[in-house]
Amino acid sequence: MVTLTFLTRADCHLCETARKAIAEAVAGRDVNVDEIDIDSDDDLSGQYGWDVPVVLLNGRQHSFHRVDTDRLSKALAALGA
């Protein structure tokens, strides 16, 4: 199973767009999606403060600011999801 971690924050319009792209890319796949508000974690906020939304696949950064559905779908397929 692939783990997709979606780093976000409240009132982030790019995050709303990314959430839709992620939902489309993971539909029907064996993917565990964890959504984390970076403002609830000082380390994440310090590391990714200006880069949200961020998508991590199995802990590795895949994208930030904008999520391309096709690119994410290909990456998930390459990981076996």
C-alpha positions in Angstrom: 0.0 0.0 0.0 1.2 3.5 -0.8 0.9 6.2 1.8 0.1 9.7 0.5 0.6 12.5 3.0 -1.1 15.7 2.2 0.3 18.7 4.1 -2.1 21.5 4.2 -3.4 24.4 6.4 -6.7 26.2 7.0 -7.8 28.9 4.5 -5.5 27.8 1.8 -7.1 28.1 -1.7 -4.3 26.1 -3.3 -4.9 23.3 -0.8 -8.6 23.1 -1.8 -7.6 22.7 -5.4 -4.9 20.1 -4.5 -7.4 18.2 -2.4 -9.6 17.7 -5.5 -6.7 16.6 -7.6 -5.6 14.1 -5.0 -9.1 12.7 -4.7 -9.2 12.2 -8.4 -5.7 10.6 -8.6 -6.3 8.1 -5.7 -9.8 7.0 -6.7 -9.9 3.3 -7.0 -6.3 2.8 -5.9 -4.8 1.1 -2.8 -3.6 4.4 -1.3 -3.7 5.5 2.4 -4.2 9.3 2.5 -3.1 11.1 5.6 -4.0 14.8 5.8 -2.0 16.9 8.2 -2.5 20.6 9.0 1.1 21.8 9.3 0.1 24.6 11.7 -0.6 21.8 14.3 3.1 20.7 14.2 6.0 23.2 14.8 8.5 21.0 12.9 6.3 20.7 9.8 5.3 24.4 9.9 9.0 25.4 10.0 9.9 23.0 7.2 6.9 23.6 4.8 5.5 26.9 6.0 5.4 28.7 2.6 5.2 25.6 0.4 1.7 24.2 1.2 0.1 22.2 -0.2 2.7 19.5 -0.2 2.2 15.9 -1.3 4.5 13.2 0.1 4.5 9.7 -1.3 5.8 7.1 1.1 7.5 10.0 2.9 9.2 11.5 -0.2 8.2 14.8 -1.5 6.3 14.5 -4.8 4.9 18.0 -5.2 4.2 21.4 -3.6 2.1 24.5 -4.3 0.2 22.8 -7.2 -0.7 19.1 -7.7 -1.0 17.8 -11.2 -3.5 14.9 -11.3 -1.8 13.1 -14.2 1.7 13.4 -12.8 0.4 12.1 -9.4 -1.5 9.3 -11.0 1.6 8.2 -12.9 3.7 8.3 -9.7 1.1 6.2 -7.8 1.0 3.7 -10.6 4.8 3.5 -10.6 4.6 2.7 -6.8 2.2 -0.1 -7.5 -1.0 1.6 -6.4 
